[in-house]
Amino acid sequence: MESPLADREKYRPSGHVSPEFFILAMPLAVVASLLAGGIMFGIFRFGFYFFLIIPLLAAMIPAGAFVFAVRVGRCRNRVIAAVFGVFAGLLAYGSYYYFDMLDMRGVDQVLRIDAVPSHIWFRLQTDRVEAHPGINHRNDPPTPWANYIFFTIDGLLICGLIAGVAGERAGRIYCEHSDWWATYHMRSLAPEAGAQIVSALAAGRLDECLAGLHVLPPRIDQHQQPHCQLILEVCAETDKAESQEVAGCCAFLSLREMLFQSKQKRSKFSLGLEKLLSQVPLTADEYRKFQSKFLVADPIADKARVRTIWLRVLIAVLAIAILGVVVYLHNAFLG
């Protein structure tokens, strides 16, 4: 079904890339990818490498580095950001095998980058997939076909995650007038509130609609409950203005219905969300109404959201570290 606001032109990134991105992205890609590869190798060396899980957690490191590089480097080109993300993914996965090669052949092979493909092929021919890693599997035969499958899946997962995160970040609203990213505000509303807002915008009844809406209080399990995400991306200069009468040079609205625990509509549950609007421009009058309702004296919610994101990243890193310690103790006392 076509949105009643389909006639409004959606935001399109300019495609421009500042030189700072190339200065930042390459060093960050190399350092973060080598770190991710080293973590994967360390866990594999301890004998507790889980396909899909470990690569996914390790890929968060270069993905986080690219979020920083895209923001500071002001990259508004999704393709360039995604290509650099694929490069970082290949480097991360390749460095995992590179460190393993050095462990097997010695550090004198440190400059033999050309030998990495042959070592990967050797691993694919000799590794064995174990449902339950342990000492009783040491004499089992290799599983080359399973190795091919998991090698491909892990590689695509790592490259896809990093490229997807980098491309998504480059597609955020950028105000060319203020030469900086728009401020990102997200509020959680009751389920079905998004459809009401879309209808109200089309019918010119926004005041009446917003008067009956309320922001849901933060909850630990809120991301698992059905709700509507309202996202406002506003020019940074306007967002800092003290007067609500100041109209932004750019203000865009996105609405998403999060459809978790929807047992009747399995197709929607599989997607997890339904996008009602995506970066649709608001008029100055519409923006002032959203501003007075959702953006007045509420800096705590945005700071809490940023803290939550960094907390999740920290938890993921700690989980990898704890897993490494557990594996080391397992091998030390039971191996």
URVENVEN-V566839 format. One record per residue. RES is the residue in one letter. OMEGA is omega in whole degrees, 0 to 359 (* if undefined). BURIAL is # if it has 24 or more other C-alpha atoms within 12 Angstrom, else .. Layout:
res=RES omega=OMEGA burial=BURIAL
res=RES omega=OMEGA burial=BURIAL
//
This chain:
res=M omega=182 burial=.
res=E omega=180 burial=.
res=S omega=176 burial=.
res=P omega=178 burial=.
res=L omega=184 burial=#
res=A omega=181 burial=.
res=D omega=178 burial=.
res=R omega=182 burial=.
res=E omega=180 burial=.
res=K omega=179 burial=.
res=Y omega=175 burial=#
res=R omega=178 burial=.
res=P omega=182 burial=#
res=S omega=182 burial=.
res=G omega=181 burial=.
res=H omega=178 burial=#
res=V omega=179 burial=#
res=S omega=180 burial=#
res=P omega=181 burial=.
res=E omega=181 burial=.
res=F omega=181 burial=#
res=F omega=178 burial=.
res=I omega=182 burial=.
res=L omega=191 burial=#
res=A omega=183 burial=#
res=M omega=178 burial=#
res=P omega=179 burial=.
res=L omega=180 burial=#
res=A omega=181 burial=#
res=V omega=183 burial=#
res=V omega=182 burial=.
res=A omega=181 burial=#
res=S omega=176 burial=#
res=L omega=177 burial=#
res=L omega=179 burial=#
res=A omega=178 burial=#
res=G omega=178 burial=#
res=G omega=178 burial=#
res=I omega=179 burial=#
res=M omega=179 burial=#
res=F omega=180 burial=#
res=G omega=179 burial=#
res=I omega=176 burial=#
res=F omega=181 burial=#
res=R omega=178 burial=.
res=F omega=174 burial=#
res=G omega=183 burial=#
res=F omega=182 burial=#
res=Y omega=177 burial=#
res=F omega=177 burial=#
res=F omega=178 burial=#
res=L omega=186 burial=.
res=I omega=182 burial=.
res=I omega=177 burial=#
res=P omega=180 burial=#
res=L omega=180 burial=#
res=L omega=181 burial=#
res=A omega=182 burial=#
res=A omega=178 burial=#
res=M omega=181 burial=#
res=I omega=176 burial=#
res=P omega=177 burial=#
res=A omega=177 burial=#
res=G omega=178 burial=#
res=A omega=181 burial=#
res=F omega=174 burial=#
res=V omega=178 burial=#
res=F omega=182 burial=#
res=A omega=180 burial=#
res=V omega=181 burial=#
res=R omega=183 burial=#
res=V omega=180 burial=#
res=G omega=177 burial=#
res=R omega=178 burial=#
res=C omega=179 burial=#
res=R omega=181 burial=#
res=N omega=183 burial=#
res=R omega=184 burial=#
res=V omega=180 burial=#
res=I omega=179 burial=#
res=A omega=180 burial=#
res=A omega=179 burial=#
res=V omega=176 burial=#
res=F omega=177 burial=#
res=G omega=176 burial=#
res=V omega=177 burial=#
res=F omega=179 burial=#
res=A omega=178 burial=#
res=G omega=178 burial=#
res=L omega=179 burial=#
res=L omega=180 burial=#
res=A omega=181 burial=#
res=Y omega=178 burial=#
res=G omega=180 burial=#
res=S omega=174 burial=#
res=Y omega=178 burial=#
res=Y omega=178 burial=#
res=Y omega=178 burial=#
res=F omega=177 burial=#
res=D omega=177 burial=#
res=M omega=178 burial=#
res=L omega=179 burial=.
res=D omega=182 burial=.
res=M omega=188 burial=.
res=R omega=180 burial=.
res=G omega=184 burial=.
res=V omega=177 burial=.
res=D omega=178 burial=.
res=Q omega=188 burial=.
res=V omega=180 burial=.
res=L omega=183 burial=.
res=R omega=177 burial=.
res=I omega=181 burial=.
res=D omega=181 burial=.
res=A omega=182 burial=.
res=V omega=179 burial=#
res=P omega=179 burial=.
res=S omega=178 burial=.
res=H omega=176 burial=#
res=I omega=179 burial=#
res=W omega=177 burial=.
res=F omega=179 burial=.
res=R omega=180 burial=#
res=L omega=181 burial=#
res=Q omega=188 burial=.
res=T omega=180 burial=.
res=D omega=175 burial=#
res=R omega=178 burial=#
res=V omega=181 burial=#
res=E omega=177 burial=.
res=A omega=179 burial=.
res=H omega=182 burial=.
res=P omega=180 burial=.
res=G omega=186 burial=.
res=I omega=182 burial=.
res=N omega=183 burial=.
res=H omega=187 burial=.
res=R omega=182 burial=.
res=N omega=179 burial=.
res=D omega=180 burial=.
res=P omega=177 burial=.
res=P omega=179 burial=.
res=T omega=186 burial=.
res=P omega=183 burial=.
res=W omega=175 burial=.
res=A omega=178 burial=.
res=N omega=178 burial=#
res=Y omega=184 burial=.
res=I omega=183 burial=.
res=F omega=176 burial=#
res=F omega=180 burial=#
res=T omega=182 burial=.
res=I omega=180 burial=.
res=D omega=180 burial=#
res=G omega=179 burial=#
res=L omega=180 burial=#
res=L omega=181 burial=#
res=I omega=181 burial=#
res=C omega=181 burial=#
res=G omega=180 burial=#
res=L omega=183 burial=#
res=I omega=180 burial=#
res=A omega=180 burial=#
res=G omega=179 burial=#
res=V omega=180 burial=#
res=A omega=180 burial=#
res=G omega=179 burial=#
res=E omega=180 burial=#
res=R omega=179 burial=#
res=A omega=180 burial=#
res=G omega=177 burial=#
res=R omega=181 burial=#
res=I omega=177 burial=#
res=Y omega=180 burial=#
res=C omega=181 burial=#
res=E omega=180 burial=.
res=H omega=179 burial=.
res=S omega=178 burial=.
res=D omega=176 burial=.
res=W omega=182 burial=#
res=W omega=174 burial=#
res=A omega=177 burial=#
res=T omega=186 burial=#
res=Y omega=177 burial=#
res=H omega=177 burial=#
res=M omega=178 burial=#
res=R omega=178 burial=#
res=S omega=180 burial=#
res=L omega=179 burial=#
res=A omega=178 burial=#
res=P omega=180 burial=#
res=E omega=179 burial=#
res=A omega=180 burial=#
res=G omega=179 burial=#
res=A omega=178 burial=#
res=Q omega=180 burial=#
res=I omega=179 burial=#
res=V omega=180 burial=#
res=S omega=181 burial=.
res=A omega=177 burial=.
res=L omega=181 burial=#
res=A omega=184 burial=.
res=A omega=181 burial=.
res=G omega=181 burial=.
res=R omega=186 burial=.
res=L omega=180 burial=#
res=D omega=181 burial=.
res=E omega=181 burial=.
res=C omega=183 burial=#
res=L omega=181 burial=#
res=A omega=182 burial=.
res=G omega=181 burial=.
res=L omega=179 burial=#
res=H omega=178 burial=.
res=V omega=179 burial=#
res=L omega=178 burial=.
res=P omega=180 burial=.
res=P omega=176 burial=.
res=R omega=181 burial=.
res=I omega=183 burial=.
res=D omega=185 burial=.
res=Q omega=181 burial=.
res=H omega=179 burial=.
res=Q omega=183 burial=.
res=Q omega=177 burial=#
res=P omega=177 burial=#
res=H omega=178 burial=#
res=C omega=175 burial=#
res=Q omega=174 burial=#
res=L omega=183 burial=#
res=I omega=176 burial=#
res=L omega=176 burial=#
res=E omega=191 burial=#
res=V omega=176 burial=#
res=C omega=185 burial=#
res=A omega=180 burial=#
res=E omega=179 burial=#
res=T omega=183 burial=#
res=D omega=180 burial=#
res=K omega=182 burial=.
res=A omega=182 burial=.
res=E omega=183 burial=.
res=S omega=177 burial=.
res=Q omega=181 burial=#
res=E omega=180 burial=.
res=V omega=179 burial=.
res=A omega=182 burial=#
res=G omega=174 burial=#
res=C omega=172 burial=#
res=C omega=176 burial=#
res=A omega=186 burial=#
res=F omega=184 burial=#
res=L omega=172 burial=#
res=S omega=179 burial=#
res=L omega=180 burial=#
res=R omega=174 burial=#
res=E omega=178 burial=#
res=M omega=191 burial=#
res=L omega=179 burial=#
res=F omega=178 burial=#
res=Q omega=176 burial=.
res=S omega=186 burial=.
res=K omega=182 burial=.
res=Q omega=184 burial=.
res=K omega=186 burial=.
res=R omega=180 burial=.
res=S omega=178 burial=.
res=K omega=180 burial=.
res=F omega=181 burial=.
res=S omega=178 burial=.
res=L omega=179 burial=.
res=G omega=180 burial=#
res=L omega=175 burial=#
res=E omega=181 burial=#
res=K omega=177 burial=#
res=L omega=176 burial=#
res=L omega=179 burial=#
res=S omega=176 burial=#
res=Q omega=178 burial=#
res=V omega=182 burial=#
res=P omega=177 burial=#
res=L omega=172 burial=#
res=T omega=181 burial=.
res=A omega=180 burial=.
res=D omega=179 burial=.
res=E omega=180 burial=#
res=Y omega=180 burial=#
res=R omega=179 burial=#
res=K omega=177 burial=#
res=F omega=180 burial=#
res=Q omega=182 burial=#
res=S omega=182 burial=.
res=K omega=191 burial=#
res=F omega=188 burial=#
res=L omega=182 burial=#
res=V omega=173 burial=.
res=A omega=178 burial=.
res=D omega=178 burial=.
res=P omega=184 burial=.
res=I omega=182 burial=.
res=A omega=180 burial=#
res=D omega=178 burial=#
res=K omega=178 burial=.
res=A omega=179 burial=.
res=R omega=178 burial=.
res=V omega=178 burial=.
res=R omega=179 burial=.
res=T omega=179 burial=.
res=I omega=181 burial=.
res=W omega=178 burial=.
res=L omega=179 burial=.
res=R omega=177 burial=.
res=V omega=179 burial=.
res=L omega=179 burial=.
res=I omega=179 burial=.
res=A omega=179 burial=#
res=V omega=178 burial=#
res=L omega=178 burial=.
res=A omega=177 burial=.
res=I omega=181 burial=#
res=A omega=179 burial=.
res=I omega=178 burial=.
res=L omega=178 burial=#
res=G omega=178 burial=#
res=V omega=179 burial=.
res=V omega=180 burial=.
res=V omega=179 burial=#
res=Y omega=179 burial=.
res=L omega=179 burial=.
res=H omega=181 burial=.
res=N omega=182 burial=.
res=A omega=186 burial=.
res=F omega=182 burial=.
res=L omega=182 burial=.
res=G omega=* burial=.
//
